[in-house]
Amino acid sequence: MHFDIFTLFPAMFAGPLDDSIVMRARAAGIVSLALHNIRDYAEGRHAITDDYPYGGGGGMVMKPEPIFRAVESVLGLPSRSAGDESDPDQPRQPIPIILLTPQGRRFDQSVALELADHARIALICGRYEGVDERIRRRLCTDEISIGDFVLSGGELAAMILVDAVTRLLPGALGAEQGAADDSHATGLLEYPHYTRPPDFRGWRVPEMLLSGHHANVQRWRRQQALLRTALRRPDMLETAWLTDDDLSFLARLEQEPQLTERLQMGL
């Protein structure tokens, strides 16, 4: 997979994308990325990329010309204008062109899985008060938000998206099933993890995990995932795929408060 990232601040990406899983995936040829400085596509001596909003108001707005020019040039798209097609709001090519914006659809694991099916993705990092509306309507094919809050720009959101999508690509993780067990991947929060030593300051690893009984360990982990989700994110249970055993276990949690206490202690 290849990511094209359009930004006014390419230096921001130097650390997060040059280390850990993304770095190893890049070294292995699983993923590649290119940073494109929008300012390089602005005209004039001062390479201006923003201007005051029509109608007044605070803040500056990113101009359409540099972003259109950058995306069309990098992706090899023909430039177009009003009247070029009957429905200018329709995507004109298969590469997703995503604007990172608080107004976009909420990014979650299902969206990451959706994006992982593409061979190439373009990410536009908004800044200032936002981008000219014609960028959103006439150039972008999608808008994504990482949450209901406002950042200084789309760069951090782009890094999060790249990391979340990369770890889903075959070969990106050391354990091939690692991503399948992550929180949200199954519709539930992930079960608790333990490692050596088995006894740390008197806090012991649950005996079930030391039993060597694979089926019982899997059952314990599933119940712990259900418990953790019920306590921390009960809203997720409304859409999670649940078996009859899962529903029976959740019913027991409601009927037996002491069971919740025992399970929280790892018993």
Phi, psi and omega in degrees: 000146179236135176250130169253120184245122182255121189207158171271350184227068182298334181295339180296337185272354187300318183281299187301327184263003180247024182210167171058218189297316180297318179298315180294322178294323177293317180296328181275357180078013179284324180220148175224157178211152178228133179261129182240119180281114182301328182297333178294344183253008177271148181266164177090162183298327184265357177046056183286130182244000181217162181204170180291146180285140172296141180091356179084182182115164181278160176084168179247159182239136179291131185287150181286325188303309183296323182288315176302314183297318181295309184294314181296322179292311184292318183274355179070037181264144175290140177289149180220167179214177181303134179096353181288335180211165184288327181230089185293349180277350181281138176302141184252001178201163190280349181283121177297130175247104192252127173266125176276114186206146176299344182272355185282175176292150186290129178282129175213187186295326179293324177291320177300317178297319178300314182289332181295346179279350182270151178274337182210140180223137175252132181240127178252122181266111178288162179211170176058225181282347181138193181250157174305135185302333181291337174293313180296316187278326189251348183242313185284148175255349183202157175227133184229138175241142178267002178163169182273066176204168184245130175257173178288341180186177183276000185298311180297321177297320179296320178298318179297315180298314180300316181296313183296321180286319182301317183294346177272349183283140180305128178091352183287327180257152178296320177261118186299330181265004184303314183293330182291337182263355183297158171305139179080337181296326180259002184090359179234164170287152185285152177291162180290151180245149175223154174216184181293146006277158180292338178229114179238111180055032180089355177267113187263152172291138178308134183302329181303322182286346179260000187285334183080002180269101189301314183297318180292323178297315180297320178294318178299316181296319179296316180295322178294322177295318178296316180298312182297320179293318180297325183278322188258323182222064182301337179298332181291335181293340181290335182242352181291149176278116185239137177276173176299322178296321179298314182296321178295319179295316179296323177295322178296322179300320181289327185274336185233086180305327181294333178295318178300316180297317181294319181292324178296332177276001179082014183270000000 
